[in-house]
Amino acid sequence: MNTFYILLSIWVLIGIGTFIYLFYENAPYGRHIKDGWGIKIPARLGWVVMESPCVILMIIYALLVKDQLENIHKVFLLIWLAHYIHRTFIYPFLIEMTNPVMPISIAGSAFFFNLVNVSIQAIGIFYFTEYSEDWISNPIFIFGLLIFLIGMYINIRSDYIILWLKKEKGPGYHLPNSFLYKYLSAPNYFGEIIEWIGWAILTSSISGVVFLIWVIANLFPRAIAHHRWYINKFENYPKNRKAIIPGVI
């Protein structure tokens, strides 16, 4: 167990370094894609490949310890899969991708990132965190689940607003103005951060907190980059709209 927590500490430090790095170098996919990052592959394929460990590997971990899993572990698994089945196998095939390719290096690094983070979640929660038999009725779990569901709603609704805009106005990027886009440039990222705050609470695990740190490390700088991109792209971009935290930044 001590080795596991040492590895967690190292992974957190890498996450902090990634957070700082991404303020200076945007991950080159989607609207921020650029040359110089090697071979490119179809964006949909890259998306599915890089997110697939979050579904497949998590199920494998659960099957490896299926005889030891308590009911609460099965609930955790269902909550996790509710997010990642949609993210991996549904949403990529619904959205019209303006940039149809991504660097294979980005897909590969994201694949590795997900391998590590899924392993941390599975090992930390299935093996190293103990839960009472009535954890599912514990106010901490219920509160965390509520936060998770609110975040998931914000995340999915924000993503689908972009999808509907493209279907209504055609391919390309358009200026969204409904829902939380009235206040934020990246409400989908805001919602996803809320989701994983909920996950950290409902699992009450160090693994959940570490995953939240990495989510923030990835999404916060990208939301800032999105905000700057919108300002440069649209001359009439609302001046009071923030990047990722309403009224703050």
FIMI-593896 format. One record per residue: residue in three letters; x, y, z of N, C-alpha, C, O in turn. Coordinates in steps of 0.2 Angstrom, whole numbers, padded with zeros to 4 digits, always signed. Example, Ala and Ser with C-alpha at 12.3 -4.5 7.8 and 13.67 -1.06 7.14 Angstrom:
BEGIN
ALA+0066-0028+0039+0062-0022+0039+0066-0016+0039+0071-0017+0042
SER+0064-0011+0035+0068-0005+0036+0064+0000+0039+0067+0006+0040
This chain:
BEGIN
MET+0004-0006+0000+0000+0000+0000+0004+0006+0000+0003+0011-0003
ASN+0010+0006+0004+0014+0012+0004+0017+0014-0003+0018+0019-0005
THR+0019+0008-0007+0021+0009-0014+0016+0013-0018+0017+0017-0022
PHE+0010+0011-0017+0004+0013-0021+0004+0021-0019+0003+0025-0024
TYR+0004+0023-0013+0003+0030-0011+0009+0034-0014+0009+0040-0015
ILE+0015+0031-0014+0021+0034-0016+0020+0036-0024+0022+0041-0026
LEU+0018+0031-0027+0016+0032-0035+0011+0037-0036+0011+0041-0040
LEU+0006+0037-0031+0001+0042-0032+0004+0049-0031+0002+0054-0035
SER+0008+0050-0026+0012+0056-0025+0016+0059-0031+0015+0064-0033
ILE+0019+0054-0034+0023+0055-0041+0018+0058-0046+0020+0062-0050
TRP+0012+0054-0047+0008+0055-0052+0005+0062-0051+0003+0066-0056
VAL+0003+0064-0045+0001+0071-0043+0006+0076-0045+0004+0081-0048
LEU+0012+0075-0044+0017+0080-0046+0018+0081-0053+0019+0086-0056
ILE+0017+0075-0057+0017+0075-0064+0011+0079-0067+0011+0083-0071
GLY+0005+0078-0063-0001+0082-0065+0000+0089-0064-0002+0093-0068
ILE+0003+0091-0059+0005+0099-0058+0009+0101-0063+0008+0107-0066
GLY+0014+0097-0065+0019+0100-0070+0015+0100-0077+0016+0105-0081
THR+0010+0096-0078+0006+0096-0084+0002+0102-0084+0001+0105-0089
PHE-0001+0104-0079-0005+0110-0078-0002+0116-0080-0004+0120-0083
ILE+0005+0116-0078+0009+0122-0079+0010+0122-0087+0010+0127-0090
TYR+0012+0116-0089+0014+0116-0096+0009+0118-0101+0010+0121-0106
LEU+0003+0116-0099-0003+0117-0104-0005+0124-0104-0009+0126-0109
PHE-0003+0128-0100-0004+0135-0100+0001+0138-0106-0001+0144-0109
TYR+0006+0135-0108+0011+0137-0113+0010+0134-0119+0012+0136-0124
GLU+0007+0128-0119+0007+0124-0125+0000+0120-0125-0001+0115-0122
ASN-0005+0123-0130-0011+0119-0130-0010+0113-0133-0007+0112-0138
ALA-0014+0108-0131-0014+0101-0134-0017+0102-0141-0023+0104-0142
PRO-0013+0100-0146-0015+0102-0153-0021+0097-0156-0019+0093-0160
TYR-0027+0097-0154-0032+0094-0157-0038+0098-0156-0038+0103-0153
GLY-0043+0096-0160-0049+0101-0160-0048+0107-0164-0044+0108-0169
ARG-0051+0113-0161-0050+0119-0163-0042+0122-0163-0040+0127-0166
HIS-0038+0118-0159-0031+0120-0157-0026+0116-0161-0020+0116-0160
ILE-0029+0112-0166-0024+0108-0170-0019+0112-0174-0021+0117-0176
LYS-0013+0109-0175-0008+0113-0179-0003+0107-0181-0003+0102-0178
ASP+0001+0109-0186+0006+0105-0188+0012+0104-0184+0013+0108-0179
GLY+0016+0099-0185+0022+0098-0181+0022+0093-0176+0026+0092-0172
TRP+0016+0090-0175+0015+0085-0170+0015+0078-0173+0012+0073-0170
GLY+0017+0077-0179+0018+0070-0181+0012+0068-0186+0008+0072-0188
ILE+0012+0061-0186+0006+0058-0190-0001+0059-0187-0001+0059-0181
LYS-0005+0061-0192-0012+0062-0190-0017+0056-0191-0016+0052-0197
ILE-0022+0055-0187-0026+0049-0188-0033+0052-0188-0034+0058-0186
PRO-0039+0049-0191-0045+0051-0190-0047+0053-0183-0046+0049-0178
ALA-0050+0059-0182-0051+0061-0175-0056+0057-0171-0055+0056-0165
ARG-0061+0054-0175-0066+0050-0171-0062+0043-0169-0063+0041-0163
LEU-0058+0040-0173-0054+0035-0171-0050+0036-0165-0049+0032-0160
GLY-0046+0042-0165-0042+0044-0160-0046+0045-0154-0043+0043-0148
TRP-0052+0048-0154-0056+0049-0148-0058+0042-0145-0057+0042-0139
VAL-0060+0038-0149-0062+0031-0146-0056+0027-0143-0057+0025-0137
VAL-0051+0027-0147-0045+0024-0144-0042+0027-0138-0041+0023-0133
MET-0042+0033-0137-0039+0036-0131-0043+0036-0125-0041+0036-0119
GLU-0050+0036-0126-0055+0035-0121-0056+0028-0119-0059+0027-0113
SER-0055+0023-0123-0057+0016-0122-0055+0013-0116-0058+0009-0113
PRO-0049+0014-0113-0047+0011-0107-0052+0013-0101-0052+0009-0096
CYS-0055+0019-0102-0059+0021-0096-0065+0016-0096-0068+0016-0090
VAL-0067+0013-0101-0072+0008-0101-0070+0001-0100-0071-0003-0096
ILE-0065-0001-0105-0063-0008-0106-0059-0010-0100-0060-0015-0097
LEU-0054-0006-0098-0049-0008-0093-0053-0008-0086-0051-0012-0082
MET-0057-0003-0085-0061-0003-0079-0065-0009-0078-0066-0012-0072
ILE-0068-0012-0083-0072-0018-0083-0068-0024-0081-0069-0028-0078
ILE-0062-0024-0085-0057-0029-0083-0055-0029-0076-0055-0035-0073
TYR-0053-0024-0073-0051-0023-0066-0057-0026-0062-0056-0030-0057
ALA-0063-0024-0063-0069-0026-0059-0070-0034-0060-0071-0037-0055
LEU-0069-0037-0066-0070-0044-0067-0064-0048-0063-0065-0053-0061
LEU-0058-0045-0063-0053-0048-0059-0054-0049-0052-0052-0054-0049
VAL-0058-0045-0049-0060-0045-0042-0067-0046-0041-0070-0044-0035
LYS-0071-0049-0045-0078-0049-0045-0080-0053-0039-0086-0051-0036
ASP-0077-0058-0036-0079-0061-0031-0078-0057-0024-0081-0059-0019
GLN-0074-0052-0024-0073-0048-0018-0077-0041-0019-0077-0038-0014
LEU-0080-0040-0024-0083-0034-0025-0089-0033-0020-0094-0038-0020
GLU-0090-0028-0017-0096-0027-0013-0101-0023-0017-0099-0021-0023
ASN-0107-0022-0015-0112-0019-0019-0110-0012-0021-0112-0009-0026
ILE-0107-0009-0016-0105-0002-0017-0100-0001-0022-0100+0004-0026
HIS-0096-0006-0023-0091-0006-0028-0094-0006-0035-0092-0003-0040
LYS-0100-0010-0035-0103-0011-0042-0107-0004-0043-0108-0003-0049
VAL-0109-0001-0038-0112+0006-0039-0107+0011-0042-0109+0014-0047
PHE-0101+0011-0039-0096+0015-0041-0095+0014-0049-0094+0018-0053
LEU-0094+0007-0051-0093+0005-0057-0098+0008-0062-0097+0010-0068
LEU-0104+0007-0060-0110+0010-0064-0110+0017-0065-0111+0020-0071
ILE-0108+0021-0060-0108+0028-0061-0102+0030-0065-0103+0034-0070
TRP-0096+0027-0065-0090+0028-0069-0092+0027-0076-0091+0031-0081
LEU-0095+0021-0077-0097+0019-0084-0102+0023-0087-0102+0024-0093
ALA-0107+0026-0083-0112+0030-0086-0109+0036-0089-0111+0039-0094
HIS-0103+0039-0086-0100+0044-0090-0096+0042-0096-0096+0045-0101
TYR-0092+0037-0095-0087+0035-0100-0090+0031-0106-0087+0032-0111
ILE-0095+0028-0105-0098+0024-0111-0101+0030-0116-0100+0029-0122
HIS-0104+0035-0113-0107+0040-0117-0101+0044-0120-0101+0046-0126
ARG-0096+0046-0116-0090+0050-0119-0086+0046-0124-0084+0049-0129
THR-0086+0039-0123-0081+0035-0128-0085+0033-0134-0082+0033-0140
PHE-0091+0030-0133-0094+0027-0139-0101+0030-0142-0103+0028-0146
ILE-0103+0035-0138-0109+0039-0141-0108+0046-0144-0109+0047-0149
TYR-0105+0050-0139-0104+0057-0141-0100+0058-0148-0101+0062-0152
PRO-0094+0054-0148-0090+0055-0154-0093+0054-0161-0091+0056-0166
PHE-0098+0050-0161-0102+0048-0167-0108+0052-0168-0111+0051-0173
LEU-0109+0057-0164-0115+0061-0165-0112+0068-0167-0116+0071-0171
ILE-0107+0070-0165-0104+0077-0166-0101+0077-0173-0098+0073-0175
GLU-0102+0083-0176-0099+0084-0183-0092+0087-0181-0092+0093-0179
MET-0087+0084-0182-0080+0086-0181-0077+0091-0186-0076+0089-0192
THR-0076+0097-0184-0074+0102-0189-0067+0100-0191-0065+0101-0197
ASN-0063+0098-0186-0056+0096-0188-0056+0088-0188-0056+0085-0183
PRO-0056+0085-0194-0057+0078-0194-0051+0073-0192-0052+0067-0192
VAL-0046+0076-0190-0040+0072-0189-0037+0075-0182-0038+0080-0180
MET-0033+0071-0179-0029+0073-0173-0022+0069-0174-0022+0064-0176
PRO-0017+0072-0171-0010+0069-0170-0011+0062-0167-0014+0062-0161
ILE-0008+0057-0169-0007+0051-0166-0004+0051-0159-0005+0047-0155
SER+0001+0056-0159+0004+0057-0152+0000+0059-0147+0001+0058-0141
ILE-0005+0063-0149-0010+0066-0144-0015+0060-0141-0016+0059-0136
ALA-0017+0056-0146-0021+0050-0145-0017+0045-0140-0020+0042-0136
GLY-0011+0044-0142-0007+0040-0138-0005+0042-0131-0006+0038-0127
SER-0004+0048-0130-0002+0051-0124-0009+0051-0119-0008+0049-0113
ALA-0015+0052-0122-0021+0052-0119-0023+0045-0117-0025+0044-0112
PHE-0021+0040-0121-0022+0033-0120-0018+0031-0114-0021+0028-0109
PHE-0012+0033-0114-0007+0031-0108-0010+0035-0102-0011+0032-0096
PHE-0012+0041-0102-0015+0045-0096-0021+0041-0094-0022+0040-0087
ASN-0025+0039-0098-0031+0035-0096-0030+0028-0093-0033+0026-0088
LEU-0025+0025-0096-0022+0018-0093-0020+0019-0085-0022+0015-0081
VAL-0016+0024-0084-0014+0026-0077-0020+0028-0073-0020+0025-0067
ASN-0024+0032-0075-0029+0035-0071-0034+0030-0069-0037+0030-0064
VAL-0036+0026-0074-0041+0020-0073-0038+0015-0068-0041+0013-0063
SER-0032+0014-0069-0028+0009-0064-0028+0012-0057-0030+0008-0052
ILE-0027+0018-0056-0027+0022-0050-0034+0021-0047-0035+0020-0041
GLN-0039+0023-0051-0046+0022-0048-0048+0015-0046-0050+0014-0040
ALA-0047+0010-0050-0049+0004-0049-0045+0001-0043-0048-0002-0038
ILE-0038+0001-0043-0034-0001-0037-0036+0002-0031-0037-0001-0026
GLY-0036+0009-0031-0037+0013-0025-0044+0011-0022-0045+0011-0016
ILE-0049+0011-0026-0056+0010-0024-0058+0003-0022-0061+0001-0017
PHE-0056-0002-0027-0058-0009-0026-0053-0012-0021-0056-0017-0018
TYR-0047-0010-0020-0043-0014-0016-0041-0010-0009-0041-0013-0004
PHE-0040-0004-0009-0037+0000-0004-0042+0004+0000-0040+0007+0005
THR-0048+0005-0002-0052+0009+0002-0058+0005+0005-0061+0002+0001
GLU-0059+0005+0011-0064+0001+0014-0071+0006+0015-0071+0012+0017
TYR-0076+0002+0014-0083+0006+0014-0087+0001+0019-0087-0005+0019
SER-0091+0005+0023-0096+0002+0027-0102-0001+0023-0103+0001+0017
GLU-0105-0006+0025-0111-0009+0022-0116-0005+0020-0120-0006+0015
ASP-0117+0001+0024-0123+0005+0022-0120+0012+0019-0123+0017+0019
TRP-0114+0012+0016-0111+0018+0013-0116+0021+0008-0116+0027+0007
ILE-0120+0017+0004-0124+0019-0001-0130+0024+0002-0132+0028-0002
SER-0131+0023+0008-0136+0028+0011-0133+0033+0016-0136+0037+0019
ASN-0126+0033+0015-0122+0038+0019-0123+0045+0016-0123+0046+0010
PRO-0124+0050+0020-0125+0057+0017-0120+0059+0013-0121+0063+0008
ILE-0113+0057+0014-0108+0059+0010-0108+0056+0003-0107+0060-0002
PHE-0110+0050+0003-0111+0047-0004-0117+0050-0008-0116+0052-0014
ILE-0122+0051-0004-0128+0054-0008-0127+0061-0010-0128+0063-0016
PHE-0123+0065-0006-0121+0072-0008-0116+0072-0014-0117+0075-0019
GLY-0112+0067-0014-0107+0067-0019-0110+0064-0026-0109+0067-0031
LEU-0115+0060-0025-0119+0058-0031-0123+0063-0034-0123+0064-0040
LEU-0126+0067-0030-0130+0073-0032-0125+0078-0036-0127+0080-0041
ILE-0119+0079-0033-0114+0084-0036-0112+0081-0043-0112+0084-0048
PHE-0111+0074-0043-0109+0071-0049-0114+0072-0055-0113+0073-0060
LEU-0120+0070-0053-0126+0071-0058-0127+0078-0060-0129+0079-0066
ILE-0126+0083-0056-0127+0090-0058-0122+0091-0063-0123+0094-0069
GLY-0115+0089-0062-0110+0090-0066-0111+0087-0073-0109+0090-0078
MET-0113+0081-0073-0114+0077-0079-0119+0080-0083-0119+0080-0089
TYR-0125+0083-0080-0130+0086-0084-0127+0092-0087-0128+0094-0093
ILE-0123+0096-0083-0120+0102-0086-0116+0101-0092-0116+0104-0097
ASN-0111+0095-0091-0107+0093-0096-0110+0091-0102-0108+0093-0108
ILE-0115+0087-0102-0118+0084-0108-0122+0089-0111-0122+0090-0117
ARG-0126+0093-0107-0130+0098-0111-0126+0103-0114-0128+0105-0120
SER-0121+0105-0111-0116+0110-0115-0113+0107-0121-0113+0111-0126
ASP-0111+0101-0121-0109+0098-0127-0114+0097-0132-0112+0098-0138
TYR-0120+0096-0131-0125+0095-0136-0128+0102-0138-0130+0102-0144
ILE-0127+0107-0135-0128+0113-0138-0124+0115-0144-0126+0117-0149
ILE-0117+0113-0143-0113+0114-0149-0115+0109-0154-0115+0111-0160
LEU-0117+0103-0153-0119+0099-0158-0125+0101-0162-0125+0101-0168
TRP-0130+0104-0158-0136+0107-0161-0135+0113-0165-0138+0114-0170
LEU-0130+0117-0163-0128+0123-0167-0125+0121-0174-0127+0124-0179
LYS-0121+0116-0174-0118+0113-0180-0123+0110-0185-0123+0111-0191
LYS-0128+0107-0182-0134+0104-0186-0138+0110-0189-0141+0109-0194
GLU-0139+0115-0185-0143+0121-0187-0140+0125-0192-0143+0127-0196
LYS-0134+0127-0190-0130+0132-0194-0125+0129-0199-0122+0133-0203
GLY-0124+0123-0199-0119+0120-0203-0112+0119-0200-0111+0121-0194
PRO-0108+0115-0204-0101+0114-0201-0097+0120-0199-0099+0126-0201
GLY-0092+0119-0195-0088+0125-0192-0090+0127-0185-0094+0123-0182
TYR-0087+0132-0183-0088+0134-0176-0093+0140-0176-0092+0145-0180
HIS-0097+0140-0171-0102+0145-0170-0102+0148-0163-0099+0144-0159
LEU-0105+0154-0162-0105+0157-0156-0111+0154-0152-0117+0156-0153
PRO-0110+0150-0146-0116+0148-0142-0118+0153-0137-0113+0157-0134
ASN-0124+0154-0136-0126+0159-0131-0132+0157-0126-0134+0161-0123
SER-0133+0151-0126-0138+0148-0122-0135+0144-0116-0130+0143-0116
PHE-0140+0143-0111-0138+0139-0105-0132+0143-0102-0132+0149-0101
LEU-0127+0139-0100-0121+0142-0096-0116+0145-0101-0112+0149-0098
TYR-0117+0145-0107-0113+0148-0112-0115+0156-0111-0111+0160-0114
LYS-0120+0158-0108-0121+0165-0107-0116+0168-0102-0114+0174-0102
TYR-0113+0163-0098-0108+0165-0093-0101+0163-0094-0096+0166-0091
LEU-0100+0157-0098-0094+0154-0098-0092+0152-0105-0097+0151-0109
SER-0086+0152-0107-0084+0149-0114-0083+0142-0114-0084+0139-0119
ALA-0082+0138-0108-0082+0131-0108-0086+0128-0102-0083+0125-0098
PRO-0092+0129-0103-0097+0126-0097-0096+0118-0097-0098+0115-0092
ASN-0095+0115-0103-0094+0108-0103-0088+0106-0098-0089+0101-0095
TYR-0083+0110-0099-0077+0108-0094-0079+0110-0087-0077+0106-0082
PHE-0082+0115-0086-0085+0117-0079-0089+0111-0076-0088+0109-0071
GLY-0094+0108-0080-0098+0103-0078-0094+0097-0077-0095+0093-0072
GLU-0089+0095-0081-0085+0089-0080-0081+0090-0073-0080+0085-0070
ILE-0078+0096-0072-0074+0096-0065-0079+0095-0060-0077+0092-0055
ILE-0085+0098-0060-0090+0097-0055-0092+0089-0054-0092+0087-0049
GLU-0092+0086-0060-0093+0079-0060-0088+0075-0055-0090+0071-0051
TRP-0082+0077-0057-0076+0073-0053-0075+0076-0046-0072+0072-0042
ILE-0078+0082-0044-0078+0083-0037-0083+0079-0034-0082+0076-0028
GLY-0089+0078-0037-0094+0073-0035-0091+0066-0034-0092+0063-0029
TRP-0087+0064-0039-0084+0057-0038-0079+0057-0032-0079+0052-0029
ALA-0075+0062-0031-0070+0062-0026-0074+0061-0019-0072+0058-0014
ILE-0080+0065-0019-0084+0065-0013-0087+0058-0012-0087+0055-0006
LEU-0091+0055-0017-0095+0049-0016-0090+0043-0015-0092+0038-0012
THR-0084+0043-0017-0080+0038-0016-0075+0039-0010-0073+0034-0007
SER-0075+0045-0008-0071+0047-0002-0064+0044-0002-0062+0041+0003
SER-0061+0044-0008-0055+0041-0009-0049+0045-0011-0050+0050-0014
ILE-0043+0044-0009-0037+0047-0012-0037+0047-0019-0035+0052-0023
SER-0039+0041-0022-0038+0040-0029-0043+0045-0032-0041+0048-0038
GLY-0049+0046-0030-0054+0051-0033-0051+0058-0033-0052+0061-0037
VAL-0048+0060-0027-0045+0066-0027-0039+0067-0032-0039+0072-0035
VAL-0035+0062-0033-0030+0062-0038-0033+0063-0045-0030+0067-0049
PHE-0038+0059-0046-0041+0060-0053-0044+0067-0054-0043+0070-0059
LEU-0047+0070-0049-0049+0077-0049-0044+0081-0051-0044+0086-0055
ILE-0038+0080-0047-0032+0085-0049-0030+0085-0056-0029+0090-0059
TRP-0030+0079-0059-0028+0078-0066-0033+0081-0071-0032+0084-0076
VAL-0040+0080-0069-0045+0083-0073-0044+0091-0073-0045+0094-0078
ILE-0043+0094-0067-0042+0101-0067-0035+0103-0071-0035+0108-0075
ALA-0030+0099-0070-0024+0100-0074-0025+0100-0081-0022+0104-0085
ASN-0029+0096-0084-0030+0096-0091-0036+0101-0093-0034+0104-0098
LEU-0041+0101-0090-0047+0105-0092-0046+0113-0091-0048+0117-0095
PHE-0043+0115-0085-0043+0122-0084-0039+0126-0089-0041+0131-0091
PRO-0033+0124-0090-0029+0127-0096-0032+0127-0102-0032+0132-0106
ARG-0036+0121-0104-0039+0121-0111-0045+0126-0111-0046+0129-0116
ALA-0048+0127-0105-0054+0131-0105-0051+0138-0106-0055+0142-0110
ILE-0046+0140-0103-0043+0147-0104-0041+0148-0112-0042+0153-0115
ALA-0038+0142-0115-0036+0143-0122-0043+0143-0126-0043+0147-0131
HIS-0048+0140-0124-0054+0141-0128-0057+0148-0128-0059+0151-0133
HIS-0057+0151-0122-0059+0157-0120-0055+0162-0125-0058+0167-0128
ARG-0049+0162-0125-0045+0166-0129-0046+0165-0137-0047+0170-0141
TRP-0047+0159-0139-0049+0157-0146-0056+0161-0148-0056+0164-0153
TYR-0061+0160-0143-0067+0163-0145-0066+0171-0145-0069+0174-0150
ILE-0063+0174-0141-0062+0181-0141-0058+0183-0148-0060+0188-0151
ASN-0054+0179-0150-0050+0181-0157-0055+0179-0163-0054+0182-0168
LYS-0059+0174-0162-0063+0172-0167-0069+0176-0169-0071+0178-0174
PHE-0072+0179-0163-0079+0182-0164-0078+0190-0161-0076+0191-0155
GLU-0078+0194-0166-0077+0201-0164-0083+0204-0158-0081+0208-0154
ASN-0088+0201-0159-0094+0203-0154-0094+0198-0148-0099+0198-0145
TYR-0089+0195-0146-0089+0190-0141-0090+0194-0134-0087+0199-0133
PRO-0095+0192-0130-0097+0195-0124-0091+0196-0119-0088+0192-0117
LYS-0090+0203-0117-0085+0204-0113-0085+0202-0106-0080+0201-0102
ASN-0092+0201-0104-0093+0198-0097-0092+0191-0096-0093+0188-0091
ARG-0091+0187-0102-0091+0180-0101-0084+0178-0099-0079+0180-0101
LYS-0084+0173-0094-0078+0170-0091-0076+0164-0095-0080+0161-0099
ALA-0070+0161-0093-0068+0155-0096-0071+0149-0093-0074+0145-0097
ILE-0071+0148-0087-0073+0141-0084-0076+0142-0077-0080+0137-0075
ILE-0075+0148-0073-0078+0149-0067-0083+0155-0067-0080+0160-0068
PRO-0089+0154-0067-0094+0160-0067-0092+0166-0063-0091+0165-0057
GLY-0091+0172-0066-0089+0178-0063-0082+0178-0060-0081+0183-0057
VAL-0078+0173-0061-0071+0173-0058-0066+0173-0064-0062+0178-0064
ILE-0066+0168-0068-0060+0167-0073-0063+0163-0078-0059+0162-0083
